Amino acid sequence: MLYGISYYDKRGRMSYWKCCYDNRGELPPLYFWRDRTGHEVDIIIDAGKTLIPVEVKSSETVAASLFDGLKYFTSLGAPAATTGVVVHGGDAMYKRDGFTVRPWYYCV
């Protein structure tokens, strides 16, 4: 099941990114996903014909368990993408198990 994502900070201010979509009269194509058995992915990007899973973690190290939700989601088949992204608090950039690992500042 896909859930909508909050675009507001703790003070209730809307993100600039969300404002850009609002100005065009569109909704950002971002969702949270969790199934009945507890598998989850932090962000699902609806790219039209495919759904791209993204895990976001504040830790600087990237543990193997961070890929569990991505692996499960991509194993579901179309429209799920065959790969995904892990965004983390460190500086490392690489591929692991077919997934892209990027520091958070490459996503801003």
Secondary structure as GFF3:
##gff-version 3
##sequence-region A 1 108
A	DSSP	beta_strand	2	4	.	.	.	ID=ss1
A	DSSP	alpha_helix	16	23	.	.	.	ID=ss2
A	DSSP	beta_strand	30	34	.	.	.	ID=ss3
A	DSSP	beta_strand	40	46	.	.	.	ID=ss4
A	DSSP	beta_strand	51	56	.	.	.	ID=ss5
A	DSSP	three_ten_helix	64	67	.	.	.	ID=ss6
A	DSSP	alpha_helix	68	75	.	.	.	ID=ss7
A	DSSP	beta_strand	85	88	.	.	.	ID=ss8
A	DSSP	beta_strand	94	96	.	.	.	ID=ss9
A	DSSP	beta_strand	99	103	.	.	.	ID=ss10
A	DSSP	three_ten_helix	104	106	.	.	.	ID=ss11
###
